[in-house]
Amino acid sequence: MQALKEAITGKRVAVVGNSTKIAGEDHVKFCNEVDYVLRMQRGVLRDDIRSATGNRCDIYVARKPLWCLEDSIFDTPKYRVWSSPDKAGSPSGVMYSPQEWIKPLVDELGSYPTQGVRAIDMCLRFGATPVLIGFGFYSPECNEEPASHHNGDNERRWCESRHLEIR
């Protein structure tokens, strides 16, 4: 994790969410110009996200990583972070997000954080400036149902309290 921290400290990181709200938006130019682009989970495989944000992927964060990224339509990420404590079957070169970072988020949010909030928290801990793209926070207009263990309203407030740019 030290290499990632050194790379993104003081940099702008586009954190690309997986919300359906991203369909029809155009963030390709921004994603090509920002210092780093971070993508998460299965959103890397969705056409609507690719159309809205381009192919760049410098950092990939997931609970159960898709090692097929090397063969995907996205650029191969330089940094891969697995947020699960289970390290079985992971290839070399993968970093692991410290599990002790989760409890403060749970305490503040009142629920288990999504992968998106965990990625944003990592960026903030490393001194980066995250810019959020494609985060719907499970709002009704996004027609998304949250998993019972996430709270989109609290996560939105958490991001707003940190004065993050949300595109």
C-alpha positions in Angstrom: 0.0 0.0 0.0 3.0 2.3 0.5 3.6 2.5 -3.3 0.0 3.5 -3.9 0.1 6.1 -1.1 3.3 7.6 -2.5 1.7 7.7 -6.0 -1.6 9.4 -5.1 -0.6 11.8 -2.3 -1.4 15.3 -3.4 -3.1 14.1 -6.6 -6.6 14.2 -7.9 -8.2 10.8 -8.2 -11.4 10.3 -10.2 -13.3 7.6 -8.2 -15.8 6.1 -10.7 -18.9 4.7 -9.1 -21.2 2.1 -10.5 -24.5 4.0 -10.5 -27.0 3.7 -13.3 -27.1 7.6 -13.2 -23.9 7.7 -15.2 -25.6 6.6 -18.4 -25.6 9.4 -20.9 -23.1 11.5 -19.0 -19.8 12.5 -20.5 -16.7 12.4 -18.2 -14.2 11.0 -20.6 -12.2 14.2 -21.0 -12.0 14.7 -17.2 -11.0 11.0 -16.7 -8.3 11.4 -19.3 -6.9 14.6 -17.7 -7.1 13.7 -13.9 -4.0 12.3 -12.2 -5.5 8.8 -11.5 -8.7 6.9 -12.3 -10.0 4.4 -9.7 -12.7 1.9 -10.6 -14.4 -0.7 -8.5 -16.1 -4.0 -8.5 -18.1 -5.2 -11.6 -18.7 -1.6 -12.9 -15.5 -2.0 -14.9 -17.4 -4.3 -17.2 -20.5 -2.1 -17.9 -20.9 -0.5 -21.3 -22.7 2.6 -19.9 -19.9 3.3 -17.5 -17.3 2.9 -20.2 -19.2 5.2 -22.6 -19.4 7.9 -19.9 -15.9 7.7 -18.5 -13.6 6.1 -21.1 -11.2 3.1 -20.7 -8.7 4.5 -18.2 -8.2 2.5 -15.0 -5.1 3.2 -12.9 -6.4 1.8 -9.6 -8.8 -1.1 -9.3 -10.4 -1.8 -5.9 -12.7 -4.7 -5.1 -13.8 -7.1 -2.4 -13.6 -10.0 -4.8 -11.4 -8.8 -7.6 -12.0 -9.5 -11.3 -8.6 -10.7 -12.4 -9.9 -10.7 -15.9 -9.1 -7.0 -16.1 -6.0 -7.8 -18.1 -8.3 -9.1 -20.9 -11.0 -6.5 -20.5 -11.9 -3.4 -22.5 -10.3 -1.2 -19.7 -6.7 -0.3 -19.4 -4.8 -2.7 -17.1 -4.6 -1.1 -13.7 -1.2 -0.4 -12.2 -2.5 -0.8 -8.7 -4.9 -3.5 -7.6 -6.3 -3.4 -4.1 -8.3 -6.2 -2.6 -10.4 -5.1 0.4 -11.3 -8.6 1.6 -9.3 -10.2 4.4 -9.3 -13.4 2.5 -6.0 -13.6 0.5 -6.5 -17.1 -0.8 -6.0 -17.5 -4.6 -4.9 -13.9 -5.2 -2.1 -13.3 -7.7 1.1 -11.5 -6.9 1.2 -7.7 -7.0 -2.1 -7.3 -5.2 -2.3 -4.9 -2.2 -4.7 -5.4 0.7 -6.7 -2.6 2.3 -6.3 -2.6 6.1 -9.3 -4.1 7.7 -8.9 -1.8 10.7 -10.1 1.1 8.5 -13.6 -0.4 8.4 -14.7 0.0 12.0 -14.4 3.9 12.1 -16.5 4.0 8.9 -19.2 1.7 10.4 -19.3 3.8 13.5 -19.7 7.0 11.6 -22.1 5.7 9.0 -24.2 3.5 11.2 -23.9 0.7 8.6 -21.3 -1.2 6.6 -19.6 1.0 4.0 -19.9 0.3 0.3 -16.8 -0.4 -1.7 -17.1 3.2 -3.0 -16.9 4.8 0.4 -14.0 2.5 1.4 -12.1 3.6 -1.8 -12.8 7.3 -1.1 -11.7 6.8 2.5 -8.4 5.2 1.3 -7.8 8.2 -1.0 -8.4 10.6 1.8 -6.1 8.7 4.2 -3.4 8.8 1.5 -3.7 12.6 1.1 -5.3 12.4 -2.4 -8.3 14.5 -3.6 -11.0 12.2 -4.7 -13.5 13.4 -7.3 -16.7 11.3 -7.4 -18.2 10.3 -10.7 -21.2 8.0 -11.1 -22.3 7.9 -7.4 -26.0 7.7 -7.0 -26.0 6.8 -3.3 -29.0 4.5 -4.0 -31.3 7.4 -4.7 -34.7 6.8 -6.1 -34.0 8.5 -9.4 -31.2 6.0 -10.0 -33.7 3.2 -9.6 -31.2 1.3 -7.4 -31.9 -0.8 -4.4 -29.2 -0.8 -1.7 -28.1 -4.0 0.0 -29.6 -4.1 3.4 -26.3 -3.5 5.1 -25.6 -0.1 3.3 -27.1 3.3 3.9 -26.9 5.6 0.8 -28.2 8.7 2.7 -25.5 8.4 5.3 -22.8 7.8 2.7 -23.9 10.9 0.8 -23.8 13.0 4.0 -20.3 11.5 4.8 -19.0 12.5 1.4 -20.6 16.0 1.6 -19.2 16.5 5.1 -15.7 16.1 3.6 -16.5 18.7 0.9 -15.8 16.3 -1.9 -16.5 17.2 -5.5 -19.4 15.0 -6.8 -19.9 15.1 -10.5 
